[in-house]
Amino acid sequence: MILKFISDYFEHLLMGATFITGIIYFLDLLVLKKIRSKNQKTSLFVEYGKSFFPILLIVFVIRSFIVEPFKIPSGSMMPTLISGDFIVVNKFAYGVRFPIWNKILINLGKPNRGDIFVFHYPKNPSIDYIKRVIGLPGDEIRYENKQLFVNGEPINKTFQSKYSYTFNEDKIDASEFIEELNNSKYSILIHDIPGENDKFNVPEGYYFAMGDNRDNSSDSRVWGFVSEELLVGKAFFIWLNFSDFNRIGTWIK
């Protein structure tokens, strides 16, 4: 329970700790240091605050504005990302944002079709999701019998091989395809089950997201569009996987 609370509100806790230790640091620098006698020792509370502030500030700046690590919790992005991958997300790819409130301070770019992006889950913003950008604002997205259409154009996909994986201790067989969306080429999984027929019109200020594991992903087909205000950053690198060392150091396509 405590670990979940820390995980869900880590950004808030980090910002709060940085703010409190910063007050201690500057209070001692500007006030306490001047009124303290030469032989008087600094209290442990102040010493700890002064010591931790620079470290917390560096972590806060890097995590909030530059890069942030995430762990992939499920198989919805297989085969591109698998459960247990530790990835790095570029926090300024879609603009420099004010921490916690996520408001854009400097607009540096927008998501492109084919990007793998991290965002706050629309149904519960305290949870972060990772999917692939399929539709941009104003796009019409159709998904009919496992075929993706963007603005009426079928998106080319080429069969690669059979693909098997384990889900909840059950072995699942799928087919791996290479899909080509704009200038992006990436792998997707298709299962041998009946396909749905859906059409979506992406509103302005929103994005349509899908998992690469097309038949085993809760995405925009289920819970709707991703608002511009919920964007976190662009995933670009796998830096660790304890169960498969070969994945370490892999660039994300």
C-alpha distance (Angstrom), angle and dihedral (degrees) to the residues before:
residue distance angle dihedral
M1 . . .
I2 3.80 . .
L3 3.81 92.3 .
K4 3.80 90.7 50.7
F5 3.80 90.9 50.3
I6 3.81 90.7 50.7
S7 3.80 91.2 47.3
D8 3.82 94.0 48.0
Y9 3.80 95.1 45.6
F10 3.80 101.7 28.9
E11 3.82 92.8 121.3
H12 3.81 91.0 52.4
L13 3.81 92.2 46.8
L14 3.81 92.4 47.3
M15 3.79 92.2 49.8
G16 3.81 91.3 47.2
A17 3.81 93.3 48.4
T18 3.81 91.3 47.8
F19 3.80 91.1 49.7
I20 3.84 94.6 48.1
T21 3.82 95.5 45.7
G22 3.81 88.8 45.1
I23 3.79 90.7 56.5
I24 3.82 89.8 49.8
Y25 3.82 91.5 47.8
F26 3.80 96.3 51.2
L27 3.81 94.1 37.0
D28 3.80 89.2 57.9
L29 3.81 92.5 42.4
L30 3.81 96.0 49.3
V31 3.82 103.9 28.4
L32 3.80 119.9 6.8
K33 3.79 95.4 47.0
K34 3.82 90.6 56.4
I35 3.80 96.3 50.2
R36 3.82 96.2 40.0
S37 3.79 115.5 99.9
K38 3.80 118.9 -121.7
N39 3.80 93.6 -108.2
Q40 3.77 96.1 41.3
K41 3.78 114.6 107.6
T42 3.77 122.1 -132.3
S43 3.81 112.3 -113.0
L44 3.80 117.6 -106.8
F45 3.81 89.9 -118.8
V46 3.80 91.4 58.6
E47 3.81 92.9 41.7
Y48 3.78 92.6 52.9
G49 3.80 91.4 45.7
K50 3.82 91.9 51.2
S51 3.82 92.1 46.0
F52 3.80 96.8 48.8
F53 3.81 98.4 42.0
P54 3.85 98.5 77.2
I55 3.81 91.4 46.0
L56 3.80 93.9 47.4
L57 3.80 91.1 45.3
I58 3.81 92.5 53.9
V59 3.82 92.2 47.1
F60 3.81 91.2 46.2
V61 3.82 94.0 50.6
I62 3.82 94.5 45.4
R63 3.80 94.4 44.7
S64 3.80 95.7 42.7
F65 3.79 101.6 41.9
I66 3.83 111.1 15.4
V67 3.83 118.4 28.1
E68 3.79 136.4 -15.3
P69 3.82 129.8 -167.1
F70 3.80 121.6 -129.0
K71 3.79 134.8 -179.2
I72 3.81 119.8 -137.3
P73 3.83 106.1 -125.5
S74 3.82 101.8 -173.6
G75 3.80 145.9 22.2
S76 3.81 97.8 -106.3
M77 3.82 91.4 111.1
M78 3.81 97.0 46.7
P79 2.96 132.8 168.9
T80 3.81 91.7 21.6
L81 3.80 94.1 48.0
I82 3.79 126.4 14.7
S83 3.78 132.9 -161.9
G84 3.79 108.7 -80.9
D85 3.81 97.1 32.7
F86 3.80 113.3 134.6
I87 3.79 107.9 -149.6
V88 3.79 138.4 -175.8
V89 3.80 122.0 -129.7
N90 3.80 125.7 -155.0
K91 3.81 103.1 -129.5
F92 3.82 97.2 -166.8
A93 3.83 99.1 46.2
Y94 3.81 90.3 98.1
G95 3.78 96.8 33.1
V96 3.79 137.4 -63.5
R97 3.79 106.1 -76.7
F98 3.78 133.8 -163.2
P99 3.84 108.2 -109.7
I100 3.82 118.9 -103.4
W101 3.83 94.5 -0.6
N102 3.83 89.6 56.7
K103 3.81 93.7 -150.5
I104 3.82 116.1 155.6
L105 3.80 114.2 -105.9
I106 3.82 97.5 172.2
N107 3.81 121.4 16.5
L108 3.81 107.1 -138.7
G109 3.80 103.0 158.7
K110 3.78 150.3 -34.9
P111 3.82 133.1 -114.0
N112 3.79 116.2 -88.5
R113 3.78 127.4 -148.6
G114 3.79 107.2 -88.2
D115 3.83 96.5 29.5
I116 3.78 118.1 130.9
F117 3.77 104.1 -134.7
V118 3.78 137.8 -177.8
F119 3.80 118.6 -139.0
H120 3.76 141.5 162.9
Y121 3.80 109.4 -90.7
P122 3.83 107.2 -105.3
K123 3.81 93.1 -136.8
N124 3.82 93.5 49.3
P125 3.83 115.3 12.2
S126 3.82 92.2 -165.7
I127 3.83 86.8 73.3
D128 3.81 122.3 72.2
Y129 3.81 121.2 -142.1
I130 3.80 131.0 -168.0
K131 3.81 123.4 -151.5
R132 3.79 140.7 139.1
V133 3.80 122.5 -88.6
I134 3.81 107.7 -117.1
G135 3.79 104.2 157.7
L136 3.81 131.9 36.8
P137 3.80 126.9 -156.8
G138 3.80 109.3 -63.5
D139 3.84 95.3 18.3
E140 3.79 125.1 132.0
I141 3.80 111.0 -138.1
R142 3.80 123.0 -165.2
Y143 3.77 126.6 -179.2
E144 3.80 111.2 -172.1
N145 3.81 124.4 169.2
K146 3.83 92.0 -22.0
Q147 3.81 92.4 -49.2
L148 3.81 118.4 120.4
F149 3.82 120.3 -144.6
V150 3.81 124.5 -171.7
N151 3.79 115.7 -166.5
G152 3.80 89.9 -17.9
E153 3.82 94.8 -51.9
P154 3.83 118.2 117.2
I155 3.81 111.8 -125.9
N156 3.79 110.6 -129.2
K157 3.79 117.7 -119.7
T158 3.81 127.6 178.7
F159 3.79 126.2 -157.6
Q160 3.79 113.8 -115.6
S161 3.80 109.9 171.3
K162 3.78 146.5 -51.9
Y163 3.80 114.3 -72.1
S164 3.81 128.5 -160.4
Y165 3.78 128.4 -171.3
T166 3.80 140.4 162.0
F167 3.79 122.5 -108.7
N168 3.83 121.0 177.6
E169 3.83 88.4 -15.1
D170 3.83 90.7 -55.4
K171 3.80 122.0 116.8
I172 3.79 111.8 -126.1
D173 3.79 125.3 -164.7
A174 3.78 120.8 -150.2
S175 3.79 141.0 156.2
E176 3.78 123.4 -112.3
F177 3.80 118.5 -138.8
I178 3.79 133.5 -179.9
E179 3.78 109.1 -128.9
E180 3.82 122.3 -161.9
L181 3.79 115.7 -151.8
N182 3.80 113.8 173.3
N183 3.82 104.0 -51.9
S184 3.81 94.8 -20.0
K185 3.81 125.9 99.5
Y186 3.78 118.2 -172.0
S187 3.80 142.2 150.6
I188 3.79 124.4 -99.0
L189 3.80 133.3 -179.1
I190 3.79 123.9 -129.9
H191 3.81 122.8 -170.4
D192 3.77 125.9 -149.3
I193 3.80 95.3 -111.6
P194 3.81 132.0 108.8
G195 3.80 112.9 -73.3
E196 3.78 128.5 -133.4
N197 3.78 126.8 -122.8
D198 3.79 111.4 -137.8
K199 3.79 137.8 156.4
F200 3.81 126.1 -162.0
N201 3.81 132.6 -176.1
V202 3.79 110.1 -153.6
P203 3.84 112.4 -136.8
E204 3.80 122.7 -135.9
G205 3.78 111.3 -83.8
Y206 3.81 93.2 25.7
Y207 3.82 139.6 93.5
F208 3.79 134.2 -149.0
A209 3.81 114.0 -130.1
M210 3.80 131.7 -166.9
G211 3.78 134.6 178.0
D212 3.80 119.4 -120.9
N213 3.81 88.5 -127.6
R214 3.78 88.3 70.8
D215 3.81 99.2 -172.6
N216 3.79 95.5 41.1
S217 3.80 104.2 46.3
S218 3.79 133.5 100.1
D219 3.80 102.0 -147.3
S220 3.81 143.0 130.2
R221 3.79 89.7 -42.5
V222 3.82 87.2 66.2
W223 3.82 109.4 28.4
G224 3.79 104.2 20.3
F225 3.79 137.9 -118.1
V226 3.82 131.1 -17.5
S227 3.79 114.6 -118.3
E228 3.80 121.0 -134.3
E229 3.82 86.8 -122.5
L230 3.82 91.7 61.7
L231 3.81 97.7 56.1
V232 3.81 116.9 121.9
G233 3.81 105.7 173.8
K234 3.80 150.2 -70.6
A235 3.81 120.6 -70.2
F236 3.79 112.3 -133.3
F237 3.82 113.8 153.6
I238 3.83 142.6 39.1
W239 3.80 108.0 -144.8
L240 3.80 101.6 171.4
N241 3.79 144.7 13.6
F242 3.79 117.7 168.4
S243 3.82 94.3 -160.4
D244 3.83 97.9 46.1
F245 3.79 116.6 31.3
N246 3.82 90.9 -178.1
R247 3.80 88.9 73.3
I248 3.81 92.8 59.5
G249 3.79 112.2 109.4
T250 3.82 94.9 18.6
W251 3.80 120.2 147.5
I252 3.79 112.6 -133.3
K253 3.80 116.8 -121.6
